[in-house]
Amino acid sequence: MNLKITADGKYKINTDHSMSKSVVYVKGNAGGAVLKLQTFGQDIVEGVITVDTQTEVRHGKDVELILSVAGGVGSDIDIRCVGIH
């Protein structure tokens, strides 16, 4: 899934697949926002996600992977989430 984010919020980013693992690519300008990957309302990755990185996560089959974006001003972030085997 490709997603453009320009505002704070919680975004489901694995809508295009139901696999148990994902690679999340983050590019752009976070505008100072704190980016966290979550499932079931809990952080799935220790620490925050930064732009110009890729992060592999195991989240379970058919489990929503949520990107939480908080505290950004002028954010312009491109997210790509790809399921892997």
N, CA, C and O atoms as a Maestro MAE file, in Angstrom:
{
 s_m_m2io_version
 :::
 2.0.0
}

f_m_ct {
 s_m_title
 :::
 protein
 m_atom[340] {
  # First column is atom index #
  i_m_mmod_type
  r_m_x_coord
  r_m_y_coord
  r_m_z_coord
  i_m_residue_number
  s_m_chain_name
  s_m_pdb_residue_name
  s_m_pdb_atom_name
  i_m_atomic_number
  :::
  1 25 0.841 -1.176 0.000 1 A "MET " " N  " 7
  2 3 0.000 0.000 0.000 1 A "MET " " CA " 6
  3 2 0.880 1.230 0.000 1 A "MET " " C  " 6
  4 15 1.880 1.283 0.716 1 A "MET " " O  " 8
  5 25 0.521 2.208 -0.788 2 A "ASN " " N  " 7
  6 3 1.173 3.508 -0.773 2 A "ASN " " CA " 6
  7 2 0.214 4.502 -0.140 2 A "ASN " " C  " 6
  8 15 -0.971 4.531 -0.471 2 A "ASN " " O  " 8
  9 25 0.729 5.315 0.771 3 A "LEU " " N  " 7
  10 3 -0.118 6.248 1.502 3 A "LEU " " CA " 6
  11 2 0.633 7.555 1.685 3 A "LEU " " C  " 6
  12 15 1.805 7.554 2.061 3 A "LEU " " O  " 8
  13 25 -0.032 8.662 1.422 4 A "LYS " " N  " 7
  14 3 0.513 10.006 1.647 4 A "LYS " " CA " 6
  15 2 -0.111 10.521 2.935 4 A "LYS " " C  " 6
  16 15 -1.333 10.524 3.079 4 A "LYS " " O  " 8
  17 25 0.726 10.957 3.870 5 A "ILE " " N  " 7
  18 3 0.243 11.455 5.161 5 A "ILE " " CA " 6
  19 2 0.684 12.907 5.326 5 A "ILE " " C  " 6
  20 15 1.863 13.234 5.190 5 A "ILE " " O  " 8
  21 25 -0.291 13.772 5.623 6 A "THR " " N  " 7
  22 3 0.010 15.193 5.817 6 A "THR " " CA " 6
  23 2 -0.560 15.733 7.124 6 A "THR " " C  " 6
  24 15 -0.488 16.934 7.381 6 A "THR " " O  " 8
  25 25 -1.126 14.854 7.954 7 A "ALA " " N  " 7
  26 3 -1.729 15.291 9.216 7 A "ALA " " CA " 6
  27 2 -1.538 14.226 10.287 7 A "ALA " " C  " 6
  28 15 -1.352 13.047 9.985 7 A "ALA " " O  " 8
  29 25 -1.587 14.661 11.540 8 A "ASP " " N  " 7
  30 3 -1.523 13.727 12.662 8 A "ASP " " CA " 6
  31 2 -2.711 12.776 12.609 8 A "ASP " " C  " 6
  32 15 -3.772 13.123 12.090 8 A "ASP " " O  " 8
  33 25 -2.527 11.582 13.147 9 A "GLY " " N  " 7
  34 3 -3.613 10.617 13.202 9 A "GLY " " CA " 6
  35 2 -3.085 9.203 13.279 9 A "GLY " " C  " 6
  36 15 -1.883 8.977 13.423 9 A "GLY " " O  " 8
  37 25 -3.993 8.260 13.182 10 A "LYS " " N  " 7
  38 3 -3.639 6.838 13.178 10 A "LYS " " CA " 6
  39 2 -4.104 6.271 11.842 10 A "LYS " " C  " 6
  40 15 -5.267 6.417 11.465 10 A "LYS " " O  " 8
  41 25 -3.175 5.617 11.126 11 A "TYR " " N  " 7
  42 3 -3.423 5.160 9.771 11 A "TYR " " CA " 6
  43 2 -3.146 3.666 9.638 11 A "TYR " " C  " 6
  44 15 -2.052 3.199 9.956 11 A "TYR " " O  " 8
  45 25 -4.155 2.912 9.159 12 A "LYS " " N  " 7
  46 3 -3.943 1.491 8.864 12 A "LYS " " CA " 6
  47 2 -3.130 1.434 7.584 12 A "LYS " " C  " 6
  48 15 -3.542 1.975 6.558 12 A "LYS " " O  " 8
  49 25 -1.965 0.775 7.640 13 A "ILE " " N  " 7
  50 3 -1.063 0.822 6.491 13 A "ILE " " CA " 6
  51 2 -0.894 -0.515 5.784 13 A "ILE " " C  " 6
  52 15 -0.214 -0.572 4.759 13 A "ILE " " O  " 8
  53 25 -1.485 -1.586 6.289 14 A "ASN " " N  " 7
  54 3 -1.337 -2.880 5.610 14 A "ASN " " CA " 6
  55 2 -2.659 -3.352 5.011 14 A "ASN " " C  " 6
  56 15 -2.984 -4.536 5.100 14 A "ASN " " O  " 8
  57 25 -3.412 -2.464 4.412 15 A "THR " " N  " 7
  58 3 -4.714 -2.824 3.845 15 A "THR " " CA " 6
  59 2 -4.599 -3.664 2.582 15 A "THR " " C  " 6
  60 15 -5.561 -4.336 2.211 15 A "THR " " O  " 8
  61 25 -3.458 -3.645 1.916 16 A "ASP " " N  " 7
  62 3 -3.299 -4.384 0.663 16 A "ASP " " CA " 6
  63 2 -2.809 -5.814 0.844 16 A "ASP " " C  " 6
  64 15 -2.657 -6.535 -0.142 16 A "ASP " " O  " 8
  65 25 -2.559 -6.241 2.072 17 A "HIS " " N  " 7
  66 3 -2.119 -7.614 2.288 17 A "HIS " " CA " 6
  67 2 -2.548 -8.098 3.663 17 A "HIS " " C  " 6
  68 15 -2.865 -7.302 4.548 17 A "HIS " " O  " 8
  69 25 -2.552 -9.425 3.829 18 A "SER " " N  " 7
  70 3 -2.938 -10.019 5.115 18 A "SER " " CA " 6
  71 2 -1.837 -10.927 5.649 18 A "SER " " C  " 6
  72 15 -2.096 -11.807 6.469 18 A "SER " " O  " 8
  73 25 -0.612 -10.714 5.186 19 A "MET " " N  " 7
  74 3 0.511 -11.542 5.627 19 A "MET " " CA " 6
  75 2 0.898 -11.192 7.058 19 A "MET " " C  " 6
  76 15 0.465 -10.172 7.595 19 A "MET " " O  " 8
  77 25 1.706 -12.032 7.665 20 A "SER " " N  " 7
  78 3 2.065 -11.836 9.070 20 A "SER " " CA " 6
  79 2 3.278 -10.937 9.274 20 A "SER " " C  " 6
  80 15 3.583 -10.554 10.403 20 A "SER " " O  " 8
  81 25 3.976 -10.595 8.183 21 A "LYS " " N  " 7
  82 3 5.144 -9.711 8.273 21 A "LYS " " CA " 6
  83 2 5.022 -8.618 7.214 21 A "LYS " " C  " 6
  84 15 4.453 -8.821 6.142 21 A "LYS " " O  " 8
  85 25 5.573 -7.456 7.550 22 A "SER " " N  " 7
  86 3 5.566 -6.330 6.617 22 A "SER " " CA " 6
  87 2 6.916 -5.633 6.627 22 A "SER " " C  " 6
  88 15 7.652 -5.671 7.613 22 A "SER " " O  " 8
  89 25 7.219 -4.997 5.506 23 A "VAL " " N  " 7
  90 3 8.306 -4.032 5.461 23 A "VAL " " CA " 6
  91 2 7.640 -2.681 5.225 23 A "VAL " " C  " 6
  92 15 6.845 -2.516 4.301 23 A "VAL " " O  " 8
  93 25 7.982 -1.720 6.080 24 A "VAL " " N  " 7
  94 3 7.408 -0.384 5.998 24 A "VAL " " CA " 6
  95 2 8.516 0.579 5.581 24 A "VAL " " C  " 6
  96 15 9.541 0.699 6.254 24 A "VAL " " O  " 8
  97 25 8.291 1.262 4.460 25 A "TYR " " N  " 7
  98 3 9.233 2.254 3.940 25 A "TYR " " CA " 6
  99 2 8.669 3.637 4.240 25 A "TYR " " C  " 6
  100 15 7.495 3.896 3.979 25 A "TYR " " O  " 8
  101 25 9.497 4.530 4.788 26 A "VAL " " N  " 7
  102 3 9.063 5.876 5.144 26 A "VAL " " CA " 6
  103 2 9.977 6.885 4.449 26 A "VAL " " C  " 6
  104 15 11.198 6.833 4.594 26 A "VAL " " O  " 8
  105 25 9.369 7.806 3.690 27 A "LYS " " N  " 7
  106 3 10.133 8.861 3.011 27 A "LYS " " CA " 6
  107 2 9.423 10.186 3.225 27 A "LYS " " C  " 6
  108 15 8.231 10.220 3.529 27 A "LYS " " O  " 8
  109 25 10.154 11.260 3.067 28 A "GLY " " N  " 7
  110 3 9.547 12.586 3.109 28 A "GLY " " CA " 6
  111 2 9.985 13.407 4.296 28 A "GLY " " C  " 6
  112 15 11.088 13.246 4.819 28 A "GLY " " O  " 8
  113 25 9.084 14.304 4.715 29 A "ASN " " N  " 7
  114 3 9.347 15.240 5.801 29 A "ASN " " CA " 6
  115 2 8.315 15.005 6.904 29 A "ASN " " C  " 6
  116 15 7.119 15.208 6.694 29 A "ASN " " O  " 8
  117 25 8.774 14.583 8.062 30 A "ALA " " N  " 7
  118 3 7.860 14.310 9.172 30 A "ALA " " CA " 6
  119 2 7.372 15.581 9.852 30 A "ALA " " C  " 6
  120 15 6.407 15.528 10.614 30 A "ALA " " O  " 8
  121 25 8.004 16.716 9.604 31 A "GLY " " N  " 7
  122 3 7.566 17.961 10.228 31 A "GLY " " CA " 6
  123 2 7.626 17.915 11.740 31 A "GLY " " C  " 6
  124 15 6.832 18.563 12.423 31 A "GLY " " O  " 8
  125 25 8.571 17.146 12.261 32 A "GLY " " N  " 7
  126 3 8.717 17.019 13.704 32 A "GLY " " CA " 6
  127 2 7.802 15.984 14.339 32 A "GLY " " C  " 6
  128 15 7.828 15.810 15.557 32 A "GLY " " O  " 8
  129 25 6.999 15.297 13.545 33 A "ALA " " N  " 7
  130 3 6.069 14.301 14.087 33 A "ALA " " CA " 6
  131 2 6.814 13.089 14.637 33 A "ALA " " C  " 6
  132 15 7.891 12.730 14.162 33 A "ALA " " O  " 8
  133 25 6.219 12.474 15.641 34 A "VAL " " N  " 7
  134 3 6.697 11.209 16.178 34 A "VAL " " CA " 6
  135 2 5.913 10.115 15.465 34 A "VAL " " C  " 6
  136 15 4.682 10.122 15.471 34 A "VAL " " O  " 8
  137 25 6.629 9.174 14.849 35 A "LEU " " N  " 7
  138 3 6.010 8.086 14.096 35 A "LEU " " CA " 6
  139 2 6.229 6.778 14.842 35 A "LEU " " C  " 6
  140 15 7.358 6.424 15.179 35 A "LEU " " O  " 8
  141 25 5.131 6.062 15.097 36 A "LYS " " N  " 7
  142 3 5.227 4.776 15.796 36 A "LYS " " CA " 6
  143 2 4.367 3.746 15.071 36 A "LYS " " C  " 6
  144 15 3.280 4.061 14.586 36 A "LYS " " O  " 8
  145 25 4.867 2.513 15.004 37 A "LEU " " N  " 7
  146 3 4.089 1.407 14.467 37 A "LEU " " CA " 6
  147 2 3.409 0.687 15.622 37 A "LEU " " C  " 6
  148 15 4.037 0.387 16.638 37 A "LEU " " O  " 8
  149 25 2.104 0.409 15.454 38 A "GLN " " N  " 7
  150 3 1.331 -0.189 16.531 38 A "GLN " " CA " 6
  151 2 0.424 -1.303 16.023 38 A "GLN " " C  " 6
  152 15 0.019 -1.307 14.860 38 A "GLN " " O  " 8
  153 25 0.113 -2.241 16.903 39 A "THR " " N  " 7
  154 3 -0.958 -3.218 16.724 39 A "THR " " CA " 6
  155 2 -1.703 -3.293 18.050 39 A "THR " " C  " 6
  156 15 -1.095 -3.175 19.114 39 A "THR " " O  " 8
  157 25 -2.991 -3.484 17.990 40 A "PHE " " N  " 7
  158 3 -3.821 -3.575 19.190 40 A "PHE " " CA " 6
  159 2 -3.560 -2.416 20.162 40 A "PHE " " C  " 6
  160 15 -3.643 -2.598 21.377 40 A "PHE " " O  " 8
  161 25 -3.242 -1.217 19.628 41 A "GLY " " N  " 7
  162 3 -3.021 -0.039 20.462 41 A "GLY " " CA " 6
  163 2 -1.685 0.003 21.180 41 A "GLY " " C  " 6
  164 15 -1.441 0.907 21.979 41 A "GLY " " O  " 8
  165 25 -0.817 -0.961 20.910 42 A "GLN " " N  " 7
  166 3 0.491 -1.025 21.568 42 A "GLN " " CA " 6
  167 2 1.598 -0.866 20.534 42 A "GLN " " C  " 6
  168 15 1.462 -1.304 19.392 42 A "GLN " " O  " 8
  169 25 2.692 -0.235 20.945 43 A "ASP " " N  " 7
  170 3 3.839 -0.099 20.046 43 A "ASP " " CA " 6
  171 2 4.399 -1.471 19.715 43 A "ASP " " C  " 6
  172 15 4.577 -2.305 20.603 43 A "ASP " " O  " 8
  173 25 4.677 -1.707 18.436 44 A "ILE " " N  " 7
  174 3 5.208 -2.998 18.003 44 A "ILE " " CA " 6
  175 2 6.720 -2.917 17.778 44 A "ILE " " C  " 6
  176 15 7.400 -3.943 17.747 44 A "ILE " " O  " 8
  177 25 7.241 -1.703 17.621 45 A "VAL " " N  " 7
  178 3 8.670 -1.483 17.427 45 A "VAL " " CA " 6
  179 2 9.149 -0.600 18.571 45 A "VAL " " C  " 6
  180 15 8.522 0.413 18.883 45 A "VAL " " O  " 8
  181 25 10.241 -0.976 19.187 46 A "GLU " " N  " 7
  182 3 10.791 -0.155 20.263 46 A "GLU " " CA " 6
  183 2 11.329 1.139 19.669 46 A "GLU " " C  " 6
  184 15 12.094 1.109 18.705 46 A "GLU " " O  " 8
  185 25 10.941 2.256 20.227 47 A "GLY " " N  " 7
  186 3 11.389 3.555 19.722 47 A "GLY " " CA " 6
  187 2 10.484 4.059 18.611 47 A "GLY " " C  " 6
  188 15 9.383 3.550 18.401 47 A "GLY " " O  " 8
  189 25 10.970 5.068 17.908 48 A "VAL " " N  " 7
  190 3 10.181 5.699 16.859 48 A "VAL " " CA " 6
  191 2 10.728 5.329 15.487 48 A "VAL " " C  " 6
  192 15 11.867 4.884 15.349 48 A "VAL " " O  " 8
  193 25 9.890 5.524 14.481 49 A "ILE " " N  " 7
  194 3 10.268 5.299 13.091 49 A "ILE " " CA " 6
  195 2 10.733 6.629 12.524 49 A "ILE " " C  " 6
  196 15 10.123 7.662 12.798 49 A "ILE " " O  " 8
  197 25 11.791 6.622 11.749 50 A "THR " " N  " 7
  198 3 12.294 7.857 11.161 50 A "THR " " CA " 6
  199 2 12.161 7.811 9.642 50 A "THR " " C  " 6
  200 15 12.075 6.737 9.046 50 A "THR " " O  " 8
  201 25 12.145 8.993 9.023 51 A "VAL " " N  " 7
  202 3 12.023 9.068 7.568 51 A "VAL " " CA " 6
  203 2 13.298 8.551 6.917 51 A "VAL " " C  " 6
  204 15 14.363 8.508 7.532 51 A "VAL " " O  " 8
  205 25 13.157 8.163 5.660 52 A "ASP " " N  " 7
  206 3 14.242 7.597 4.855 52 A "ASP " " CA " 6
  207 2 14.779 6.296 5.435 52 A "ASP " " C  " 6
  208 15 15.976 6.015 5.378 52 A "ASP " " O  " 8
  209 25 13.857 5.504 5.998 53 A "THR " " N  " 7
  210 3 14.227 4.198 6.546 53 A "THR " " CA " 6
  211 2 13.229 3.147 6.085 53 A "THR " " C  " 6
  212 15 12.155 3.460 5.571 53 A "THR " " O  " 8
  213 25 13.614 1.902 6.282 54 A "GLN " " N  " 7
  214 3 12.682 0.791 6.118 54 A "GLN " " CA " 6
  215 2 12.743 -0.037 7.387 54 A "GLN " " C  " 6
  216 15 13.806 -0.207 7.983 54 A "GLN " " O  " 8
  217 25 11.592 -0.548 7.790 55 A "THR " " N  " 7
  218 3 11.490 -1.314 9.027 55 A "THR " " CA " 6
  219 2 10.710 -2.593 8.751 55 A "THR " " C  " 6
  220 15 9.616 -2.546 8.189 55 A "THR " " O  " 8
  221 25 11.264 -3.724 9.140 56 A "GLU " " N  " 7
  222 3 10.564 -5.003 9.014 56 A "GLU " " CA " 6
  223 2 9.916 -5.331 10.351 56 A "GLU " " C  " 6
  224 15 10.558 -5.252 11.398 56 A "GLU " " O  " 8
  225 25 8.636 -5.701 10.308 57 A "VAL " " N  " 7
  226 3 7.919 -6.036 11.534 57 A "VAL " " CA " 6
  227 2 7.116 -7.310 11.351 57 A "VAL " " C  " 6
  228 15 6.615 -7.596 10.264 57 A "VAL " " O  " 8
  229 25 7.002 -8.072 12.434 58 A "ARG " " N  " 7
  230 3 6.132 -9.247 12.491 58 A "ARG " " CA " 6
  231 2 4.940 -8.838 13.343 58 A "ARG " " C  " 6
  232 15 5.094 -8.450 14.501 58 A "ARG " " O  " 8
  233 25 3.761 -8.927 12.765 59 A "HIS " " N  " 7
  234 3 2.575 -8.438 13.462 59 A "HIS " " CA " 6
  235 2 1.449 -9.450 13.526 59 A "HIS " " C  " 6
  236 15 0.442 -9.200 14.189 59 A "HIS " " O  " 8
  237 25 1.585 -10.580 12.861 60 A "GLY " " N  " 7
  238 3 0.550 -11.600 12.880 60 A "GLY " " CA " 6
  239 2 -0.363 -11.507 11.674 60 A "GLY " " C  " 6
  240 15 -0.645 -10.415 11.181 60 A "GLY " " O  " 8
  241 25 -0.818 -12.644 11.207 61 A "LYS " " N  " 7
  242 3 -1.687 -12.705 10.026 61 A "LYS " " CA " 6
  243 2 -3.018 -12.017 10.299 61 A "LYS " " C  " 6
  244 15 -3.631 -12.214 11.348 61 A "LYS " " O  " 8
  245 25 -3.453 -11.209 9.338 62 A "ASP " " N  " 7
  246 3 -4.726 -10.479 9.411 62 A "ASP " " CA " 6
  247 2 -4.806 -9.499 10.581 62 A "ASP " " C  " 6
  248 15 -5.904 -9.157 11.020 62 A "ASP " " O  " 8
  249 25 -3.674 -9.047 11.086 63 A "VAL " " N  " 7
  250 3 -3.641 -8.064 12.164 63 A "VAL " " CA " 6
  251 2 -3.374 -6.690 11.565 63 A "VAL " " C  " 6
  252 15 -2.464 -6.530 10.753 63 A "VAL " " O  " 8
  253 25 -4.170 -5.695 11.967 64 A "GLU " " N  " 7
  254 3 -3.975 -4.344 11.465 64 A "GLU " " CA " 6
  255 2 -2.655 -3.769 11.965 64 A "GLU " " C  " 6
  256 15 -2.343 -3.835 13.154 64 A "GLU " " O  " 8
  257 25 -1.892 -3.210 11.044 65 A "LEU " " N  " 7
  258 3 -0.660 -2.503 11.377 65 A "LEU " " CA " 6
  259 2 -0.965 -1.011 11.240 65 A "LEU " " C  " 6
  260 15 -1.331 -0.537 10.164 65 A "LEU " " O  " 8
  261 25 -0.810 -0.292 12.331 66 A "ILE " " N  " 7
  262 3 -1.198 1.113 12.392 66 A "ILE " " CA " 6
  263 2 0.047 1.983 12.519 66 A "ILE " " C  " 6
  264 15 0.940 1.691 13.314 66 A "ILE " " O  " 8
  265 25 0.098 3.060 11.723 67 A "LEU " " N  " 7
  266 3 1.132 4.070 11.878 67 A "LEU " " CA " 6
  267 2 0.509 5.230 12.639 67 A "LEU " " C  " 6
  268 15 -0.442 5.853 12.165 67 A "LEU " " O  " 8
  269 25 1.040 5.517 13.807 68 A "SER " " N  " 7
  270 3 0.591 6.638 14.614 68 A "SER " " CA " 6
  271 2 1.495 7.829 14.322 68 A "SER " " C  " 6
  272 15 2.719 7.726 14.416 68 A "SER " " O  " 8
  273 25 0.887 8.960 13.966 69 A "VAL " " N  " 7
  274 3 1.611 10.187 13.644 69 A "VAL " " CA " 6
  275 2 1.141 11.252 14.628 69 A "VAL " " C  " 6
  276 15 -0.048 11.565 14.682 69 A "VAL " " O  " 8
  277 25 2.076 11.813 15.415 70 A "ALA " " N  " 7
  278 3 1.690 12.792 16.432 70 A "ALA " " CA " 6
  279 2 2.693 13.935 16.505 70 A "ALA " " C  " 6
  280 15 3.903 13.713 16.460 70 A "ALA " " O  " 8
  281 25 2.186 15.155 16.616 71 A "GLY " " N  " 7
  282 3 3.025 16.328 16.858 71 A "GLY " " CA " 6
  283 2 3.671 16.923 15.635 71 A "GLY " " C  " 6
  284 15 4.635 17.678 15.765 71 A "GLY " " O  " 8
  285 25 3.183 16.616 14.461 72 A "GLY " " N  " 7
  286 3 3.788 17.133 13.234 72 A "GLY " " CA " 6
  287 2 3.220 18.476 12.816 72 A "GLY " " C  " 6
  288 15 2.047 18.771 13.046 72 A "GLY " " O  " 8
  289 25 4.071 19.285 12.197 73 A "VAL " " N  " 7
  290 3 3.648 20.555 11.601 73 A "VAL " " CA " 6
  291 2 4.183 20.566 10.178 73 A "VAL " " C  " 6
  292 15 5.396 20.567 9.968 73 A "VAL " " O  " 8
  293 25 3.297 20.575 9.216 74 A "GLY " " N  " 7
  294 3 3.723 20.558 7.822 74 A "GLY " " CA " 6
  295 2 4.255 19.207 7.374 74 A "GLY " " C  " 6
  296 15 5.107 19.137 6.488 74 A "GLY " " O  " 8
  297 25 3.762 18.143 7.976 75 A "SER " " N  " 7
  298 3 4.213 16.793 7.606 75 A "SER " " CA " 6
  299 2 3.849 16.488 6.155 75 A "SER " " C  " 6
  300 15 2.783 16.871 5.673 75 A "SER " " O  " 8
  301 25 4.741 15.802 5.478 76 A "ASP " " N  " 7
  302 3 4.520 15.350 4.099 76 A "ASP " " CA " 6
  303 2 5.270 14.029 3.961 76 A "ASP " " C  " 6
  304 15 6.412 13.993 3.503 76 A "ASP " " O  " 8
  305 25 4.612 12.949 4.365 77 A "ILE " " N  " 7
  306 3 5.249 11.644 4.488 77 A "ILE " " CA " 6
  307 2 4.647 10.673 3.480 77 A "ILE " " C  " 6
  308 15 3.428 10.616 3.317 77 A "ILE " " O  " 8
  309 25 5.491 9.921 2.815 78 A "ASP " " N  " 7
  310 3 5.051 8.845 1.935 78 A "ASP " " CA " 6
  311 2 5.362 7.524 2.614 78 A "ASP " " C  " 6
  312 15 6.495 7.287 3.034 78 A "ASP " " O  " 8
  313 25 4.358 6.662 2.724 79 A "ILE " " N  " 7
  314 3 4.480 5.361 3.376 79 A "ILE " " CA " 6
  315 2 4.227 4.279 2.338 79 A "ILE " " C  " 6
  316 15 3.290 4.376 1.544 79 A "ILE " " O  " 8
  317 25 5.051 3.268 2.347 80 A "ARG " " N  " 7
  318 3 4.807 2.080 1.522 80 A "ARG " " CA " 6
  319 2 4.923 0.879 2.452 80 A "ARG " " C  " 6
  320 15 5.942 0.692 3.118 80 A "ARG " " O  " 8
  321 25 3.890 0.086 2.489 81 A "CYS " " N  " 7
  322 3 3.862 -1.112 3.335 81 A "CYS " " CA " 6
  323 2 3.686 -2.316 2.423 81 A "CYS " " C  " 6
  324 15 2.714 -2.401 1.673 81 A "CYS " " O  " 8
  325 25 4.637 -3.249 2.494 82 A "VAL " " N  " 7
  326 3 4.647 -4.424 1.628 82 A "VAL " " CA " 6
  327 2 4.685 -5.675 2.494 82 A "VAL " " C  " 6
  328 15 5.491 -5.772 3.419 82 A "VAL " " O  " 8
  329 25 3.812 -6.633 2.191 83 A "GLY " " N  " 7
  330 3 3.816 -7.897 2.907 83 A "GLY " " CA " 6
  331 2 4.944 -8.785 2.430 83 A "GLY " " C  " 6
  332 15 5.259 -8.807 1.240 83 A "GLY " " O  " 8
  333 25 5.557 -9.520 3.349 84 A "ILE " " N  " 7
  334 3 6.641 -10.435 2.998 84 A "ILE " " CA " 6
  335 2 6.354 -11.800 3.598 84 A "ILE " " C  " 6
  336 15 5.589 -11.924 4.555 84 A "ILE " " O  " 8
  337 25 6.974 -12.820 3.027 85 A "HIS " " N  " 7
  338 3 6.792 -14.197 3.506 85 A "HIS " " CA " 6
  339 2 7.860 -14.545 4.515 85 A "HIS " " C  " 6
  340 15 7.879 -15.660 5.035 85 A "HIS " " O  " 8
  :::
 }
 m_bond[339] {
  # First column is bond index #
  i_m_from
  i_m_to
  i_m_order
  :::
  1 1 2 1
  2 2 3 1
  3 3 4 2
  4 3 5 1
  5 5 6 1
  6 6 7 1
  7 7 8 2
  8 7 9 1
  9 9 10 1
  10 10 11 1
  11 11 12 2
  12 11 13 1
  13 13 14 1
  14 14 15 1
  15 15 16 2
  16 15 17 1
  17 17 18 1
  18 18 19 1
  19 19 20 2
  20 19 21 1
  21 21 22 1
  22 22 23 1
  23 23 24 2
  24 23 25 1
  25 25 26 1
  26 26 27 1
  27 27 28 2
  28 27 29 1
  29 29 30 1
  30 30 31 1
  31 31 32 2
  32 31 33 1
  33 33 34 1
  34 34 35 1
  35 35 36 2
  36 35 37 1
  37 37 38 1
  38 38 39 1
  39 39 40 2
  40 39 41 1
  41 41 42 1
  42 42 43 1
  43 43 44 2
  44 43 45 1
  45 45 46 1
  46 46 47 1
  47 47 48 2
  48 47 49 1
  49 49 50 1
  50 50 51 1
  51 51 52 2
  52 51 53 1
  53 53 54 1
  54 54 55 1
  55 55 56 2
  56 55 57 1
  57 57 58 1
  58 58 59 1
  59 59 60 2
  60 59 61 1
  61 61 62 1
  62 62 63 1
  63 63 64 2
  64 63 65 1
  65 65 66 1
  66 66 67 1
  67 67 68 2
  68 67 69 1
  69 69 70 1
  70 70 71 1
  71 71 72 2
  72 71 73 1
  73 73 74 1
  74 74 75 1
  75 75 76 2
  76 75 77 1
  77 77 78 1
  78 78 79 1
  79 79 80 2
  80 79 81 1
  81 81 82 1
  82 82 83 1
  83 83 84 2
  84 83 85 1
  85 85 86 1
  86 86 87 1
  87 87 88 2
  88 87 89 1
  89 89 90 1
  90 90 91 1
  91 91 92 2
  92 91 93 1
  93 93 94 1
  94 94 95 1
  95 95 96 2
  96 95 97 1
  97 97 98 1
  98 98 99 1
  99 99 100 2
  100 99 101 1
  101 101 102 1
  102 102 103 1
  103 103 104 2
  104 103 105 1
  105 105 106 1
  106 106 107 1
  107 107 108 2
  108 107 109 1
  109 109 110 1
  110 110 111 1
  111 111 112 2
  112 111 113 1
  113 113 114 1
  114 114 115 1
  115 115 116 2
  116 115 117 1
  117 117 118 1
  118 118 119 1
  119 119 120 2
  120 119 121 1
  121 121 122 1
  122 122 123 1
  123 123 124 2
  124 123 125 1
  125 125 126 1
  126 126 127 1
  127 127 128 2
  128 127 129 1
  129 129 130 1
  130 130 131 1
  131 131 132 2
  132 131 133 1
  133 133 134 1
  134 134 135 1
  135 135 136 2
  136 135 137 1
  137 137 138 1
  138 138 139 1
  139 139 140 2
  140 139 141 1
  141 141 142 1
  142 142 143 1
  143 143 144 2
  144 143 145 1
  145 145 146 1
  146 146 147 1
  147 147 148 2
  148 147 149 1
  149 149 150 1
  150 150 151 1
  151 151 152 2
  152 151 153 1
  153 153 154 1
  154 154 155 1
  155 155 156 2
  156 155 157 1
  157 157 158 1
  158 158 159 1
  159 159 160 2
  160 159 161 1
  161 161 162 1
  162 162 163 1
  163 163 164 2
  164 163 165 1
  165 165 166 1
  166 166 167 1
  167 167 168 2
  168 167 169 1
  169 169 170 1
  170 170 171 1
  171 171 172 2
  172 171 173 1
  173 173 174 1
  174 174 175 1
  175 175 176 2
  176 175 177 1
  177 177 178 1
  178 178 179 1
  179 179 180 2
  180 179 181 1
  181 181 182 1
  182 182 183 1
  183 183 184 2
  184 183 185 1
  185 185 186 1
  186 186 187 1
  187 187 188 2
  188 187 189 1
  189 189 190 1
  190 190 191 1
  191 191 192 2
  192 191 193 1
  193 193 194 1
  194 194 195 1
  195 195 196 2
  196 195 197 1
  197 197 198 1
  198 198 199 1
  199 199 200 2
  200 199 201 1
  201 201 202 1
  202 202 203 1
  203 203 204 2
  204 203 205 1
  205 205 206 1
  206 206 207 1
  207 207 208 2
  208 207 209 1
  209 209 210 1
  210 210 211 1
  211 211 212 2
  212 211 213 1
  213 213 214 1
  214 214 215 1
  215 215 216 2
  216 215 217 1
  217 217 218 1
  218 218 219 1
  219 219 220 2
  220 219 221 1
  221 221 222 1
  222 222 223 1
  223 223 224 2
  224 223 225 1
  225 225 226 1
  226 226 227 1
  227 227 228 2
  228 227 229 1
  229 229 230 1
  230 230 231 1
  231 231 232 2
  232 231 233 1
  233 233 234 1
  234 234 235 1
  235 235 236 2
  236 235 237 1
  237 237 238 1
  238 238 239 1
  239 239 240 2
  240 239 241 1
  241 241 242 1
  242 242 243 1
  243 243 244 2
  244 243 245 1
  245 245 246 1
  246 246 247 1
  247 247 248 2
  248 247 249 1
  249 249 250 1
  250 250 251 1
  251 251 252 2
  252 251 253 1
  253 253 254 1
  254 254 255 1
  255 255 256 2
  256 255 257 1
  257 257 258 1
  258 258 259 1
  259 259 260 2
  260 259 261 1
  261 261 262 1
  262 262 263 1
  263 263 264 2
  264 263 265 1
  265 265 266 1
  266 266 267 1
  267 267 268 2
  268 267 269 1
  269 269 270 1
  270 270 271 1
  271 271 272 2
  272 271 273 1
  273 273 274 1
  274 274 275 1
  275 275 276 2
  276 275 277 1
  277 277 278 1
  278 278 279 1
  279 279 280 2
  280 279 281 1
  281 281 282 1
  282 282 283 1
  283 283 284 2
  284 283 285 1
  285 285 286 1
  286 286 287 1
  287 287 288 2
  288 287 289 1
  289 289 290 1
  290 290 291 1
  291 291 292 2
  292 291 293 1
  293 293 294 1
  294 294 295 1
  295 295 296 2
  296 295 297 1
  297 297 298 1
  298 298 299 1
  299 299 300 2
  300 299 301 1
  301 301 302 1
  302 302 303 1
  303 303 304 2
  304 303 305 1
  305 305 306 1
  306 306 307 1
  307 307 308 2
  308 307 309 1
  309 309 310 1
  310 310 311 1
  311 311 312 2
  312 311 313 1
  313 313 314 1
  314 314 315 1
  315 315 316 2
  316 315 317 1
  317 317 318 1
  318 318 319 1
  319 319 320 2
  320 319 321 1
  321 321 322 1
  322 322 323 1
  323 323 324 2
  324 323 325 1
  325 325 326 1
  326 326 327 1
  327 327 328 2
  328 327 329 1
  329 329 330 1
  330 330 331 1
  331 331 332 2
  332 331 333 1
  333 333 334 1
  334 334 335 1
  335 335 336 2
  336 335 337 1
  337 337 338 1
  338 338 339 1
  339 339 340 2
  :::
 }
}
